[in-house]
Amino acid sequence: MGTFGVRTDLPSPSEYTFHLPWRIPPAVMGTVLSTFPGWGNPLWIWWPQSLEYTMAHVCMVVFNEYSSDPRVRREAEALIERGDTVDCVCLDKKKAKSLGGVRLYATSGKYRGLKRVGHLAAYFRFFCFAFLKVSILHLRRPFDIAQVHTGPDFLVFTTLVPKLLGAKIILDVHDLMPEMYMAKFGVDYRNWMVRFIIWIEKISVAFADKTIAVHEPHLSILAKHGNPREKFSVLLNLPDHRIFVQRSSVNPKQKPFRLIYHGTIPDNDRAGLEIALRAVARVRNEIPSLEFQIIGGGTGMARLYRWAAELNLTSCVQFIAPVPVEQLPGILLEASVGIIPYAADTFTHYVLPTKLLEYVALGIPAIVSRLRAIEAYFDEGMVGYFEPGNETELANQILSFYRDPVMAASVALKAGRFTETYNWQHHREVYFTLVDSLLPPKAFLVQYELKGKSSGER
């Protein structure tokens, strides 16, 4: 027999050292090394540094369509690029088998209505699917790390089997589920269901080995719920720098003057698009070349069509179906101003819109609702603020950006300071550091003592 042990301080392998020709997952090797502390003669394991990044096997779970979730795709594809393998259990109407090197295990069934029972049924169906799929995949080929993207928070328990068998768990908290519930159903923190959702959130965070918040105000609310702040890393939902490339110049005489909004159109008016349409109606006669493009889809589209017709805006408002993220910059760069007219509620105050960060990355000036998370990162002069729900202020900002293109260009330039500080190139390394902190030591040595020779003899 030999002795298994973790050593990172050993010299280069001797003539009795050999490289293992097969792949052993780090989680499995770490378990072996910690389970057998002494077996007579020494047997050390050398894990070549060149294989450092090929050893991680990662599972991701997300209750969303993988192809349309830029955060999940960005993180998964970053792992693929450095040599890890990634499986993703997700939603996908087309049930694709892979995308960008990530293996997909998909089902359909997301609910977008207002009924509580509909949301619960959709969550339950996906939870059962994900629990079985993740468990089976892990038994076939053990995961080193399972990363669960919320919501809902309790999806983290789909990784119970991998966790019991040694895998490490990351909980990436995309949304504040208690605040989302309050905004959707018009209740407050005293509501029993909200208190229950906070309890679910707390036990989900406790279950995970590491957790991620999407920005500092988001983390503050999670800590206010009773979660340990020190367990979190902050990873902003930043655009991919390879896709969203800033335009080289702005044409001050650009025609038409085009406003743009892109994203999911919800069943309520949390996106604030009714206010945006009313503001457009106010300034239409003063901006002859005015256009308003809305890119997206969702259960709220019928309502938008109706509002556009009632306000006689059908000739200047254009609705575009959702496009792949890779095609989005080409459309956005034709716009003069991006607008984000979110309504203010307990949920949206803690949303830092990805679309805003995409406008900033492309050098497009933006007009936004004055919300807490946005104000935490963008001061006056970096964007055009208006009070949420105030169509008059929004209309005035649109006119200001139209009448003073130099000012609009200055706003876009100042907003670029955000990208200098917060960018995916830097956050990608933060993410890698988080993932690597959960992996066992990557340098192992395999040394076998030949029969008839003592340790160290040649």
Summary of the structure (lengths in Angstrom):
residues: 458
radius of gyration: 25.8
end to end distance: 20.1
largest distance: 96.3
contacts: 1499
relative contact order: 0.13
helix: 43%
strand: 17%
